Amino acid sequence: MLISNAYAQAAGAAAADPTGGLMGMLPILLMFIVLWFVMIRPQMKKAKEQQKMVSELAKGDEVITQGGITGRIAKVGENYLSLEVAEGKDGPVVITVQKNAVGALLPKGTLKNL
């Protein structure tokens, strides 16, 4: 015969090791802890900083949107804000964007240099 017989192990061998289940879960638990500190925690911190920055926006601040549009805030509403993006013949060109679309707050005077 080419294949040898396989025999089941005794049930007492598995019950004799009380930490067998915990030791099997330890690598998965360690991977989750590393994942928390490497990926999830920094992402939550960045989201909290973004939310704080968006809540502190005021008229006259210079911002850049996530789409790359730069402008000066003309009016701030609850969910939207108006951005002056250029000077036209009839006055400033104003667009309306969501507050959450603001990517970064620029230092004062940045738009004059562009």
N, C-alpha and C positions, 0 to 999 in steps of 0.2 A: 504494500500500500504506500502511495506517495505522500499522503497527507496524514500527519499524526493526529491523535485524538486530543481534543481540548476539554479540560475539566474545569468546572466552576470552582472559585475560591470559597473558602469557608466564610460564613457570615460573621463569625466572631472576630475576624481580622479587621474588618471595617469599624466595628464597634469598639475595638480596643484603643483606637486613636481619637481622643476627644477633640483635638485641635485640627483634625483633618479638614473639616468644612471651613474653618476660619483661615487656615493657611492657604486653601484654594482660592478664597476671596481676596486675600491680601494684595496680590498684584493688580487686580482690577480696582481695588480701593486706592492704591497708590497712584495708579494712572489717573483716576478721577481727581485726586488732590493736585497732582501736577498740572492737569488740564485747567483746573480752577485758577491756580496762580499764574499760569502762563497765558491763558486766553480769556477766560470769562471775567475775571476781576479787572484787568486793564480795560476791557471793553465797557464794563459798567462804569468805571471811573471816567472814561472819556465821554460817555453819554451824559453823565451827571454834569460835567464841565460844560458841554454843549448846551444843555438845558438851562444852566445858570447864565451863560452868555446870552442866549436868546431872550431870557426874561429881563435882562438888564439893558436891552437895546433902547436907545433914546433918539429923539430928533437931532439931526446933525452928525450922527455917527457915520463913519465911512466903512462900508462892508463889501465883502465879495460873496456872491451866492455860490451854491454848489455847482451851478451851471457855468460859472466863470464870469458872470456879469458884475462889474464893480459900480458902485454908486453911493450917493449920500442919502440918508434916510430923511424923507420930507414929512412923513406922517406915520405914526405907529398906532395900529388898531389892536384888537384882542388877538386875532389870528393872522392878520395880514399887515403888511407895511408897504408904504409907497417909497420907491427909490427914484431919485433924480439921477439919470444915467448920462445925460448929455445936455448941451445948450442948443436949442433950436432957434429959428427965426422968431417964433411967437412965444418964447420963454423956454423953461427947462422941459426936457422930455421925461415924463414920469411913468414908471411902470409899477404894477402892483404884484407883489410876490408873497408867498406864505412865509411866516416867521421862521419856520423850521427849515426853509431853503437857504437860510444864511449860513455860509460855511465858516467865515472868519470875520473878526472885527479888525479893521486896518488901523494903523496909527494915524492920528490927525495930520492932514496935509499930504497924504499919499496920493490922492487924486490929482493934485496940482502937478505932481511929478510925472504922471502918466501921459 
